[in-house]
Amino acid sequence: MIAQPPGSHFVGGAYIDCHEGAPLPVQYPATGEVIATLHDATPDLIDQTITAARAAQVGWSEMTGTERGRILRRAADIMRDRNHDLSVLETYDTGKPLSETLVADATSGADALEYFGGLAGSLTGEHIQLGEDWVYTRREPLGLCVGIGAWNYPTQIACWKAAPALACGNAVIFKPSEETPLCALKVAEILVEAGLPAGLFNVLQGRGDVGAALVTDPRVNKVSLTGSVPTGRKVYAAAAAGLKHVTMELGGKSPLIVFDDADIDDAVGGAILGNFYSSGQVCSNGTRVFVHKVIKEAFLTRLTERLATAILGDPHNEATNFGPLVSARQLEIVQGYIAKGQAEGARLVTGGETLDQPGHWITPAVFADVTDDMTIAREEIFGPVMAVLDFEDEEDVITRANATEFGLSAGVFTRDLKRGHRVIAQLQAGSCFINSYNDAPVEAPFGGVKSSGVGRENSKAAIDHYSQLKSVYVRMGHVEAPF
Ligand code: NAD
């Protein structure tokens, strides 16, 4: 088991143990046991944190990018050195198996800290010559950025928001999901140990109302949310009232199209990664798997064979490769969708059984003969439920794939290179894959179109979302005024 953290929050470079807010019990999803109890931030603590963060930001923005980057890169090294302990904590916080957390969470957070640490020293404006006059631009920080996280990747989400924000000279207040509040505290500890001055990365716990208080505070300049589309609508609207910058990383119902010339094992592997990694709790999952009619039965047979080898069990045993869902509520939601799939006439090929044991367990489910109008083909489930739909015609499958309000990701499996690029170009999605699924290297922009998001995380593109340009006109001659 893990130790109760020394405080619920991390503010001004130290833990704060304030018990005035509502209790926030933290459950280990594999057993349902309460492993720690934290407390929501109070309005007073929110106010103090904003004041401290804004004060700290001034000095931070005056440092050189190279100095800021050095601290981020040091934090990346510490994260990598502690990967095992951080992964164990991530497994307790989320229930994801250690076989995943060892390679996908602190490591991905460290990548972001290293990448943006490396970029920090090269962030510049530009010089624009206009005859003998000239304009120069200064790339300036936004000020105070608020990050709000979902529960599926608590370490990664904290780092994906903190790293570019800090590299650009901003201060950050991060509110983790109330389901997984532990990991971001470790990120804060590590940043301070790496030399980050106090007050620049703060963690405040709480439910939606704490997030809302941060979003509406006029002293906050930017909000970056990772969450569902309904929450995104509320947070975007609240941020718009204050004309704040936003990044919205929201939900999806992404298409994965398998053509008849695809390598079936690769396509099945992509569909498994895109539906069952992290027990299906991944925003970019390709949950609408369109399989060409000619290969559908072969695809389903191979998929079922491979799913039979999934190992459900103690998430801390490194042989386990499929864990529980994060909460009883999420399990209930997923069970509801499985019942709806069956009621609406889809064929449950395998899985969908709840395990009769403590914790929030359900086996990976595959539905075949799914049609576009069925609920399981339209709504984001955020659990291990794959919908397999048939198709025969390229143009038709593109139209069907795009017939959704979401637009986070899309994938194509085909051996025909021209077709791969032609189809991907027409799919309305921000993060796409050809003969692969769900890769998210820090070097590549990540984010959605349509209702799935606004802005991009990772890559150089994130810099534009955490900084602003000041343009300065310099006149070399005399000023000519009309009177
Ligand atoms: P959620 O929308 O319920 O909550 C997300 C966060 O928003 C939580 O921290 C919550 O406390 C906070 N929140 C809720 N109401 C708020 C309000 N009014 N103001 C401010 N903050 C508020 O999402 P979830 O259930 O935690 O996560 C699952 C969702 O997140 C899925 O839809 C998934 O697709 C999405 N997600 C997206 C990405 C991405 O990068 N695009 C990554 C992971 C998860």
Residues whose N, C-alpha, C, O or C-beta is under 5 A from the ligand:
A	BS01	NAD	I148 G149 A150 W151 K175 P176 S177 E178 G206 R207 G208 G211 A212 T226 G227 S228 V229 T231 K234 V235 E249 L250 G251 G252 C283 S452
